[in-house]
Amino acid sequence: MIIQLLPQKHVRTSESILGLGAVVLKVLEQEQKDLDGIWSAVREQEVVRRGINGTITLDAIVLAIDFLFAIGAVQMGQDGVLSYATT
């Protein structure tokens, strides 16, 4: 799987860090989760299964979470649980 920040001509939105970050945010919209919970929930999402045929890797999830953390979209609690940023 090619991991790119933005979608391009030959990279689907669902395969980019930006697109995967949107899926992670949708998962966190429902409830706070730790990394394992996010990975399981994202892999179960129908859009991911149809878009990238179940080839999502933990590395891609971590990169998407890093990106979301860097732009201030998510925050981590003391117990390692991720949630939407409150500010």
FILUM-258544 format. One record per atom (N, C-alpha, C): residue number from 1; residue in one letter; atom name; x, y, z. Coordinates in Angstrom, 1 decimal, padded with zeros to 4 digits. Each point is the difference from the previous one (the first is absolute). Layout:
BEGIN
k|r|a|x|y|z
NUM|a|CA|X|Y|Z
...
END
This chain:
BEGIN
k|r|a|x|y|z
1|m|N|000.8|-001.2|000.0
1|m|CA|-000.8|001.2|000.0
1|m|C|000.9|001.2|000.0
2|i|N|-000.3|001.0|-000.9
2|i|CA|000.7|001.2|000.0
2|i|C|-000.6|001.0|001.0
3|i|N|000.8|000.5|000.8
3|i|CA|-000.5|001.0|001.0
3|i|C|000.3|001.4|-000.4
4|q|N|-001.0|000.8|-000.3
4|q|CA|000.2|001.4|-000.5
4|q|C|-000.8|000.9|000.9
5|l|N|000.5|001.2|000.2
5|l|CA|-000.8|001.0|000.8
5|l|C|-001.3|000.3|-000.7
6|l|N|000.1|000.4|-001.3
6|l|CA|-001.2|000.4|-000.7
6|l|C|-000.3|-000.9|-001.1
7|p|N|-001.2|-000.1|-000.4
7|p|CA|-000.3|-000.9|-001.2
7|p|C|000.5|000.6|-001.3
8|q|N|000.4|-000.8|-000.9
8|q|CA|000.5|000.5|-001.3
8|q|C|-000.7|-000.8|-001.1
9|k|N|000.5|000.1|-001.2
9|k|CA|-000.6|-000.6|-001.1
9|k|C|000.0|-001.5|000.2
10|h|N|001.0|-000.6|000.5
10|h|CA|000.1|-001.5|000.1
10|h|C|-000.2|-000.5|001.5
11|v|N|-000.3|000.9|000.9
11|v|CA|-000.2|-000.3|001.4
11|v|C|-001.4|000.4|000.4
12|r|N|-000.8|-001.0|000.4
12|r|CA|-001.4|000.3|000.4
12|r|C|000.0|000.8|001.3
13|t|N|-001.0|000.7|000.2
13|t|CA|-000.2|000.8|001.2
13|t|C|000.1|-000.9|001.3
14|s|N|-000.6|-001.2|-000.1
14|s|CA|-000.1|-000.9|001.1
14|s|C|001.4|-000.6|000.3
15|e|N|001.0|000.1|-000.9
15|e|CA|001.3|-000.5|000.2
15|e|C|001.0|001.1|000.5
16|s|N|-000.5|001.2|000.0
16|s|CA|000.8|001.1|000.5
16|s|C|-000.1|000.3|001.5
17|i|N|001.0|000.6|000.6
17|i|CA|-000.1|000.3|001.4
17|i|C|-001.1|000.9|000.3
18|l|N|-000.3|001.0|-000.9
18|l|CA|-001.1|000.9|000.2
18|l|C|-001.3|-000.8|000.0
19|g|N|-000.2|-000.9|-000.9
19|g|CA|-001.3|-000.7|-000.1
19|g|C|-000.1|-001.0|001.2
20|l|N|001.1|-000.6|000.3
20|l|CA|-000.1|-000.9|001.2
20|l|C|-000.2|000.7|001.3
21|g|N|000.5|001.2|000.0
21|g|CA|-000.2|000.9|001.2
21|g|C|-001.5|000.3|000.2
22|a|N|-000.7|000.2|-001.1
22|a|CA|-001.4|000.3|000.0
22|a|C|-000.8|-001.3|000.6
23|v|N|000.5|-001.1|-000.4
23|v|CA|-000.7|-001.3|000.5
23|v|C|000.3|-000.1|001.5
24|v|N|001.2|000.3|000.4
24|v|CA|000.3|000.0|001.5
24|v|C|-000.8|001.0|000.7
25|l|N|-000.2|001.2|-000.5
25|l|CA|-000.8|001.0|000.7
25|l|C|-001.5|-000.5|000.1
26|k|N|-000.5|-000.7|-001.0
26|k|CA|-001.3|-000.5|000.0
26|k|C|-000.2|-001.1|001.1
27|v|N|001.1|-000.8|000.2
27|v|CA|000.0|-001.0|001.0
27|v|C|000.0|000.7|001.4
28|l|N|000.8|001.0|000.2
28|l|CA|000.1|000.7|001.2
28|l|C|-001.2|000.9|000.3
29|e|N|-000.8|000.2|-001.0
29|e|CA|-001.3|000.8|000.2
29|e|C|-000.9|-000.8|000.8
30|q|N|000.0|-001.3|-000.1
30|q|CA|-000.9|-000.9|000.7
30|q|C|000.4|-000.1|001.5
31|e|N|001.3|-000.3|000.2
31|e|CA|000.5|-000.1|001.4
31|e|C|001.5|000.1|000.0
32|q|N|000.6|000.3|001.2
32|q|CA|001.4|000.0|000.2
32|q|C|000.5|-001.4|-000.1
33|k|N|001.2|-000.2|-000.6
33|k|CA|000.6|-001.3|-000.2
33|k|C|001.5|000.1|000.2
34|d|N|000.6|-001.1|000.3
34|d|CA|001.5|-000.1|000.0
34|d|C|000.4|-000.5|-001.4
35|l|N|001.3|-000.1|-000.3
35|l|CA|000.5|-000.4|-001.3
35|l|C|-000.6|-001.3|-000.5
36|d|N|000.0|-001.0|000.9
36|d|CA|-000.6|-001.3|-000.5
36|d|C|-001.4|000.1|-000.3
37|g|N|-000.8|000.8|000.7
37|g|CA|-001.4|000.1|-000.3
37|g|C|-000.2|000.8|-001.3
38|i|N|000.8|001.0|-000.2
38|i|CA|-000.1|000.7|-001.3
38|i|C|000.3|-000.9|-001.1
39|w|N|001.1|-000.7|000.1
39|w|CA|000.4|-000.9|-001.1
39|w|C|-001.1|-001.0|-000.3
40|s|N|-000.5|-000.6|001.0
40|s|CA|-001.1|-001.0|-000.2
40|s|C|-001.2|000.7|-000.7
41|a|N|-000.4|001.1|000.5
41|a|CA|-001.2|000.7|-000.5
41|a|C|000.2|000.5|-001.4
42|v|N|001.2|000.5|-000.4
42|v|CA|000.2|000.4|-001.3
42|v|C|000.1|-001.1|-001.0
43|r|N|000.5|-001.1|000.4
43|r|CA|000.1|-001.2|-000.9
43|r|C|-001.4|-000.6|-000.2
44|e|N|-001.0|000.3|000.9
44|e|CA|-001.3|-000.5|-000.2
44|e|C|-000.9|000.9|-000.8
45|q|N|000.5|001.3|-000.2
45|q|CA|-000.8|000.9|-000.7
45|q|C|-000.2|-000.4|-001.5
46|e|N|-001.2|000.1|-000.5
46|e|CA|-000.3|-000.5|-001.3
46|e|C|000.7|000.8|-001.1
47|v|N|000.2|001.3|000.3
47|v|CA|000.7|000.9|-001.0
47|v|C|001.4|-000.4|-000.2
48|v|N|000.6|-000.5|001.1
48|v|CA|001.4|-000.4|-000.1
48|v|C|000.1|-001.4|-000.7
49|r|N|-000.9|-000.9|000.3
49|r|CA|000.0|-001.3|-000.7
49|r|C|-000.2|000.1|-001.5
50|r|N|-000.9|000.9|-000.3
50|r|CA|-000.3|000.2|-001.5
50|r|C|001.1|000.8|-000.6
51|g|N|000.5|001.0|000.7
51|g|CA|001.0|000.9|-000.6
51|g|C|001.4|-000.6|-000.2
52|i|N|000.5|-000.7|001.0
52|i|CA|001.3|-000.6|-000.1
52|i|C|000.1|-001.5|000.3
53|n|N|-001.1|-000.6|-000.2
53|n|CA|-000.1|-001.5|000.1
53|n|C|000.6|-000.6|001.2
54|g|N|-000.1|000.6|001.2
54|g|CA|000.5|-000.6|001.2
54|g|C|001.5|000.0|000.2
55|t|N|000.7|000.8|-000.8
55|t|CA|001.4|000.0|000.1
55|t|C|000.6|001.1|000.9
56|i|N|-000.9|000.5|000.8
56|i|CA|000.4|001.1|001.0
56|i|C|001.0|-000.6|001.0
57|t|N|001.1|000.8|000.2
57|t|CA|001.0|-000.5|001.0
57|t|C|000.0|000.8|001.2
58|l|N|000.5|-000.5|001.1
58|l|CA|000.2|000.8|001.2
58|l|C|000.9|001.2|-000.2
59|d|N|001.0|-000.1|-000.8
59|d|CA|000.9|001.1|-000.3
59|d|C|-000.8|001.2|-000.6
60|a|N|-000.9|-000.3|-000.9
60|a|CA|-000.8|001.0|-000.6
60|a|C|-001.0|000.7|001.0
61|i|N|-000.5|-000.8|000.9
61|i|CA|-000.9|000.5|001.0
61|i|C|000.8|001.0|001.0
62|v|N|001.2|-000.5|000.3
62|v|CA|000.9|000.8|000.9
62|v|C|000.4|001.3|-000.7
63|l|N|000.3|000.0|-001.3
63|l|CA|000.3|001.2|-000.7
63|l|C|-001.2|001.0|-000.1
64|a|N|-001.2|-000.6|-000.2
64|a|CA|-001.2|000.8|000.0
64|a|C|-000.2|000.7|001.3
65|i|N|000.2|-000.8|001.1
65|i|CA|-000.2|000.6|001.3
65|i|C|001.0|001.1|000.3
66|d|N|001.3|-000.3|-000.4
66|d|CA|001.0|001.0|000.2
66|d|C|-000.3|001.3|-000.8
67|f|N|-000.5|-000.1|-001.2
67|f|CA|-000.4|001.1|-000.8
67|f|C|-001.2|000.8|000.8
68|l|N|-001.0|-000.7|000.4
68|l|CA|-001.1|000.6|000.7
68|l|C|000.5|000.7|001.3
69|f|N|000.9|-000.6|000.7
69|f|CA|000.6|000.6|001.2
69|f|C|000.7|001.2|-000.3
70|a|N|000.8|000.0|-001.1
70|a|CA|000.8|001.1|-000.4
70|a|C|-000.8|001.2|-000.4
71|i|N|-001.2|-000.2|-000.6
71|i|CA|-000.8|001.1|-000.3
71|i|C|-001.0|000.4|001.1
72|g|N|000.0|-000.7|001.1
72|g|CA|-000.8|000.3|001.1
72|g|C|-001.4|-000.5|000.0
73|a|N|-000.3|-001.0|-000.9
73|a|CA|-001.3|-000.6|-000.1
73|a|C|-000.4|-001.0|001.1
74|v|N|001.1|-000.6|000.5
74|v|CA|-000.3|-001.0|001.1
74|v|C|000.9|000.3|001.2
75|q|N|-000.3|-000.5|001.1
75|q|CA|000.8|000.1|001.2
75|q|C|000.1|-001.3|000.7
76|m|N|001.0|-000.2|000.8
76|m|CA|000.2|-001.3|000.7
76|m|C|-000.2|000.3|001.5
77|g|N|-000.8|-000.9|000.7
77|g|CA|-000.1|000.1|001.4
77|g|C|001.1|-000.6|000.7
78|q|N|000.0|000.1|001.4
78|q|CA|001.0|-000.6|000.8
78|q|C|000.1|-001.5|-000.1
79|d|N|-001.1|-000.6|-000.4
79|d|CA|000.0|-001.5|-000.1
79|d|C|000.3|-000.5|-001.4
80|g|N|000.4|000.9|-000.9
80|g|CA|000.3|-000.4|-001.4
80|g|C|-001.2|-000.1|-000.9
81|v|N|-001.2|000.5|000.5
81|v|CA|-001.2|-000.1|-000.8
81|v|C|000.0|001.3|-000.9
82|l|N|-000.4|-000.1|-001.2
82|l|CA|-000.1|001.1|-001.0
82|l|C|-001.4|000.5|-000.1
83|s|N|-000.1|001.3|-000.2
83|s|CA|-001.4|000.6|-000.1
83|s|C|000.2|001.2|-000.9
84|y|N|-001.2|000.6|-000.4
84|y|CA|000.1|001.3|-000.7
84|y|C|000.6|001.0|000.9
85|a|N|000.7|000.9|-000.6
85|a|CA|000.6|001.1|000.8
85|a|C|-001.1|001.0|000.4
86|t|N|000.0|000.4|001.2
86|t|CA|-001.1|000.8|000.5
86|t|C|000.2|001.5|-000.3
87|t|N|001.1|000.4|-000.4
87|t|CA|000.2|001.5|-000.3
87|t|C|000.2|000.2|-001.5
END
